[in-house]
Amino acid sequence: MTIESSTLVDWNIFARARTELGAGFIRILGYFREDGVKSVDALERAAQNHNAAAMVIPAHTLKGESLQFGAEPLAALAESIELAARYCVETRDAPTGLIEHIVKLRPLFDQTLALLEQEANPLVERRSGGFGRRAGLNGYGHE
């Protein structure tokens, strides 16, 4: 699955989450990393074991946390896995059709997380010029 990195994150949602979460933003992003790794691992194990029921909660968790940071393609993939796994549970079918989706999950998660963490790095210049100095002004507001 090749997704252009510019479409992996809705940066407006990311900026809103950063503002709303304030000082807790970096901590919550760390939880996203930890929970995401656990969810992807759990989904891969469930696929190997052909266990649709074991896919539902990690896919649901990954979907919700991804949406919080604007990682919409990752959330959409997790949601498709969640819905298909629920259907397999209801119909008592093996989740063999989900394997191709789960194989795409780790690279997408890793790429998305790298972008989120790069943008969250305090040393990285921000995308918008919303705050800070305007061009041509020194630190005292004079040219």
C-alpha positions in Angstrom: 0.0 0.0 0.0 1.6 3.2 -1.1 0.1 6.3 0.2 1.6 9.7 -0.4 2.9 10.9 3.0 1.2 14.3 2.5 -2.2 12.5 2.7 -1.4 10.3 5.8 -2.3 13.0 8.3 -4.9 15.7 8.3 -2.7 18.4 9.8 -5.6 20.6 10.8 -6.9 17.8 13.0 -3.4 17.2 14.3 -3.0 20.9 15.2 -6.4 21.0 16.9 -5.5 17.9 19.0 -2.2 19.6 19.9 -4.0 22.7 21.1 -6.8 20.8 22.9 -4.4 18.5 24.7 -1.9 21.2 25.6 0.9 20.0 27.8 -0.4 16.5 27.7 0.0 16.2 23.9 3.4 14.5 23.9 2.3 12.1 26.6 -0.9 11.2 24.7 1.1 10.7 21.5 3.4 8.3 23.4 0.3 6.4 24.4 -0.7 6.3 20.8 2.7 4.8 19.9 2.5 2.2 22.7 -1.2 1.2 22.1 -0.6 1.2 18.3 2.3 -1.2 18.5 0.2 -3.4 20.8 -2.8 -3.3 18.5 -0.8 -4.0 15.4 0.9 -6.9 17.1 -2.4 -8.3 18.4 -3.9 -8.0 14.9 -1.0 -9.9 13.3 -1.3 -12.6 16.0 -5.0 -12.9 15.5 -4.6 -13.2 11.7 -2.0 -15.9 12.2 -4.4 -17.8 14.5 -7.5 -17.1 12.2 -9.2 -15.5 15.2 -11.6 -12.8 14.1 -12.9 -12.1 17.6 -9.4 -11.2 18.7 -9.2 -8.6 15.9 -12.1 -6.5 16.9 -10.8 -4.6 20.0 -7.3 -3.8 18.8 -8.7 -2.6 15.4 -11.3 -0.5 17.2 -8.7 1.0 19.5 -6.3 1.8 16.6 -9.1 3.4 14.7 -10.2 5.7 17.5 -6.7 6.8 18.5 -5.7 7.4 14.8 -8.7 9.6 14.3 -7.7 11.7 17.3 -4.4 12.7 15.6 -5.8 13.1 12.1 -4.3 9.8 10.8 -7.3 9.1 8.6 -5.9 6.5 6.2 -4.7 4.4 9.2 -8.1 4.9 10.9 -9.9 3.8 7.7 -7.8 0.6 7.4 -8.3 -0.2 11.1 -12.0 0.4 10.7 -12.3 -1.9 7.7 -10.5 -4.6 9.6 -12.8 -4.1 12.6 -16.0 -4.2 10.6 -14.9 -7.3 8.6 -13.8 -9.0 11.8 -17.2 -8.3 13.4 -18.9 -9.7 10.4 -16.7 -12.9 10.6 -17.6 -13.3 14.2 -21.3 -12.9 13.5 -21.2 -15.3 10.6 -18.7 -17.6 12.2 -16.4 -17.3 9.1 -12.6 -17.5 9.2 -11.0 -14.0 8.7 -8.7 -15.2 5.9 -9.8 -12.3 3.7 -8.4 -9.9 6.3 -4.8 -11.0 6.0 -4.0 -8.7 3.1 -5.4 -5.7 5.1 -3.4 -6.6 8.2 -0.2 -7.0 6.2 -0.6 -3.4 5.1 -1.2 -2.2 8.6 2.3 -2.2 10.1 4.0 -0.2 7.3 1.1 2.3 7.3 1.3 2.6 11.1 5.1 3.0 11.1 5.0 5.7 8.4 2.2 7.6 10.0 3.7 7.5 13.5 7.0 8.7 12.1 5.2 11.7 10.5 3.3 12.5 13.7 6.4 12.3 15.9 8.4 14.4 13.5 5.8 17.1 13.6 5.5 16.9 17.4 9.3 17.4 17.8 9.7 20.8 19.4 12.8 21.4 17.3 10.9 21.1 14.0 9.7 24.3 12.4 5.9 24.4 12.5 3.8 24.2 9.3 1.8 27.3 9.9 3.1 30.8 10.7 0.4 31.3 13.2 2.6 32.2 16.2 6.1 33.5 16.5 7.8 36.3 14.7 6.8 37.7 11.4 9.3 38.0 8.7 11.3 41.2 8.9 10.8 41.8 12.6 13.4 41.4 15.2 12.6 40.1 18.7 11.3 43.4 19.8 8.7 43.9 17.1 10.8 46.4 15.1 12.3 46.1 11.7 
